[in-house]
Structures are given as C-alpha cells and as structure tokens.
C-alpha cells in the first residue's frame, strides 16, 4: 500500500493559498448577532446599523423597505440592504419600534 504524499502536499498548498486570499479580502466582515441584520442608511453617505429582524414585520419598517426596493431593486450598492432615508428619521423610527417591545 503506497502513501500518496503529493496529494496531501497539494491539499495543504491549496489551503494556504485560500487563507492567503481570505486575508487579502478588500472588506472586513463585522459580526452581526443572530436575530439581527445589518442595514445601510442615509442619503449620500451611508451609515451601518444593526437592527433586530423583528423590525421586518413592522409596517413602518416595511414602508422603508418599499422605498429601498423602488430605489435600488435588488441590487444594493453597499452589498447589503440599503435604505435611502435620512439618518435622523431612521433613528427616530428605531426608537419608536424599540418602545413597542
């Protein structure tokens, strides 16, 4: 029975390369806790917010999602859900939603 060392060596080399490519990624993922999602909010410059997923069921938040759908469709420029709304309005909305729960 022969041991195939070249295939193990090749696998290790591929693993090293994948780690190298992962470390050279142009973005740094930021952890989002389970039960939350990241959204980008703003007109012009966007700011990232992490909100609970239960917001998705609220009519006021669904209105913002409808506006985002009209503006961007399903191609969001930030790579995540982008909401074209002033930051202060969004903060006020999230404050009101938090008071509900």
SULLIN-V835916 format. One record per residue. N is the residue number from 0. RES is the residue in one letter. SS is DSSP state (hx for helix, st for strand, lp for the rest). Layout:
BEGIN
n=N res=RES ss=SS
n=N res=RES ss=SS
END
This chain:
BEGIN
n=0 res=X ss=lp
n=1 res=X ss=lp
n=2 res=X ss=lp
n=3 res=X ss=lp
n=4 res=X ss=hx
n=5 res=X ss=hx
n=6 res=X ss=hx
n=7 res=X ss=hx
n=8 res=X ss=hx
n=9 res=X ss=hx
n=10 res=X ss=hx
n=11 res=X ss=hx
n=12 res=X ss=hx
n=13 res=X ss=hx
n=14 res=X ss=hx
n=15 res=X ss=hx
n=16 res=X ss=hx
n=17 res=X ss=hx
n=18 res=X ss=hx
n=19 res=X ss=hx
n=20 res=X ss=hx
n=21 res=X ss=hx
n=22 res=X ss=hx
n=23 res=X ss=lp
n=24 res=X ss=lp
n=25 res=X ss=lp
n=26 res=X ss=lp
n=27 res=X ss=lp
n=28 res=X ss=lp
n=29 res=X ss=lp
n=30 res=X ss=lp
n=31 res=X ss=lp
n=32 res=X ss=lp
n=33 res=X ss=lp
n=34 res=X ss=lp
n=35 res=X ss=st
n=36 res=X ss=st
n=37 res=X ss=st
n=38 res=X ss=st
n=39 res=X ss=st
n=40 res=X ss=st
n=41 res=X ss=lp
n=42 res=X ss=lp
n=43 res=X ss=lp
n=44 res=X ss=lp
n=45 res=X ss=lp
n=46 res=X ss=st
n=47 res=X ss=st
n=48 res=X ss=st
n=49 res=X ss=st
n=50 res=X ss=st
n=51 res=X ss=st
n=52 res=X ss=hx
n=53 res=X ss=hx
n=54 res=X ss=hx
n=55 res=X ss=hx
n=56 res=X ss=hx
n=57 res=X ss=lp
n=58 res=X ss=hx
n=59 res=X ss=hx
n=60 res=X ss=hx
n=61 res=X ss=hx
n=62 res=X ss=hx
n=63 res=X ss=hx
n=64 res=X ss=hx
n=65 res=X ss=hx
n=66 res=X ss=hx
n=67 res=X ss=hx
n=68 res=X ss=hx
n=69 res=X ss=hx
n=70 res=X ss=hx
n=71 res=X ss=hx
n=72 res=X ss=lp
n=73 res=X ss=lp
n=74 res=X ss=lp
n=75 res=X ss=lp
n=76 res=X ss=lp
n=77 res=X ss=lp
n=78 res=X ss=lp
n=79 res=X ss=lp
n=80 res=X ss=st
n=81 res=X ss=st
n=82 res=X ss=st
n=83 res=X ss=lp
n=84 res=X ss=lp
n=85 res=X ss=lp
n=86 res=X ss=hx
n=87 res=X ss=hx
n=88 res=X ss=hx
n=89 res=X ss=hx
n=90 res=X ss=hx
n=91 res=X ss=hx
n=92 res=X ss=hx
n=93 res=X ss=hx
n=94 res=X ss=hx
n=95 res=X ss=hx
n=96 res=X ss=hx
n=97 res=X ss=hx
n=98 res=X ss=hx
n=99 res=X ss=hx
n=100 res=X ss=lp
END
